[in-house]
Amino acid sequence: MIDDIPTCDELISRIVSGAEELITERLGGMVERALEPLPTT
C-alpha cells in the first residue's frame, strides 16, 4: 500500500540524503583522505 506520495523535489532530496549517508558510513575514510590537501614539495 502506498502511504506517501512525495513531490519530485522531496523524492530527489530523499535519494540524495540516503546516498550521502551511505557514502559517509561506508566510505568515510576514503572520502576524508580524498579531501586532504596534497603534500607540497
N, C-alpha and C positions, 0 to 999 in steps of 0.2 A: 504494500500500500504506500502511496506517495503522500507524505505528510508535509513536505516542504518544497515549494517551487520558487527557487531564488531567481533574482534578476540576473542578467548576464554579468553585470558588474560584481554582484555578490558571488556568483559561481567562480569567476576568474580569481577573485580575491581569496576564496577558499582554497582553490587549487594552488595558487602561488604560496599561500601560507603553509599549506601541507608540504609543498616541495622544499621550502626554506627550512621547515622543521626537520624533515628527513635529512637534508644536507648537513644541517648543524649537528644532528645527533650521530649520524653515521660517518660523515666525512669531516667532522670538525677539525681534527688535527691537520688534515691535508689543506683545508681552507685557510687555517691560521698560518701555516707555513707558506702558502702561496701569497699571502698578503704581506709577509715580512719583506722589508726592502732588501735588495740585492747588495752583497758586500762590495764596497768600492776598493779599488786597488791604487 
